[in-house]
Amino acid sequence: MAPMLYKKDISPPSRGVLLTAKGLDVELDFTDIDMATGEHLEADYVEKNPQHTVPMLEDDDLILVDSSAIIIYLASKYCNEDNANMYPDDPKLRALIHHRLFYNCGTLQSLLGQIVRPFFFEGNTTIDEKLIDKANDAYNILEKFLGDREWMVGDNCTIADLALIPSVTSLNVLVPIDEEACPKLLEWIARVEELPYYEANSVGLDDFKAMHEKALAGAEESAE
Ligand SMILES: N[C@@H](CCC(=O)N[C@@H](CS)C(=O)NCC(=O)O)C(=O)O
């Protein structure tokens, strides 16, 4: 039986797992969890995942929460000789990949959460200046992670790129990346968009953009 991924496409961490599964050619089954109707808070879901988040992976007796942990598990289990460079054996490259995943979880996802909550759910479409500064700071850091390379770690696309792209492209909807300050970051986004399985991010990103537009329209309406 294929592992079951509980996810929602609009959720950036869910998209990181979807991209990784596609990139590694892993077959998954899917259950959509509708957070708008509180499915993530229902007793049977919370029983499995006390953190009540998506994504969550169920693979036989393993229940795994947090996109970074899921992405590393899929890469550890399913990397083969055809895609070994997505999660290289070299301990130093692996350490850098893990670092980018931790940066995604600790900084980018946390920042997105702080901006998204008031924006999408409380009708407050003015983003706090401090959060805008933090987003620009994060873009500058990512620009430096890239350096003169095309990918976030090493010489090819790895799971680090697949984990980061949903957060970066979603944050870019809310706080646009400054072209002059971060040209390499924008080139990296364009490079990832060329991956044959990029749709695993773009479908949910379109939902995210639609929700952003709806929040802006709602705020305009209530101002009239
Ligand atoms: N670090 C976690 C973040 C997961 C997360 O916060 N997911 C959000 C959706 S994007 C969620 O499920 N929120 C519902 C809740 O926290 O109750 C991961 O990478 O999986």
The ligand as a Gaussian input file, in Angstrom:
#p B3LYP/6-31G(d) Opt

LIG

0 1
 N        6.681000      23.067000      10.311000
 C        5.444000      22.458000       9.921000
 C        4.383000      23.514000       9.689000
 C        3.024000      22.884000       9.427000
 C        1.902000      23.911000       9.508000
 O        1.929000      24.853000      10.324000
 N        0.884000      23.696000       8.672000
 C       -0.267000      24.604000       8.704000
 C       -0.815000      24.774000       7.303000
 S        0.347000      25.542000       6.251000
 C       -1.345000      23.964000       9.570000
 O       -1.592000      22.791000       9.454000
 N       -1.992000      24.762000      10.424000
 C       -3.078000      24.299000      11.235000
 C       -2.814000      24.386000      12.707000
 O       -1.667000      24.755000      13.099000
 O       -3.739000      24.110000      13.463000
 C        5.680000      21.625000       8.651000
 O        6.663000      21.890000       7.956000
 O        4.911000      20.699000       8.386000

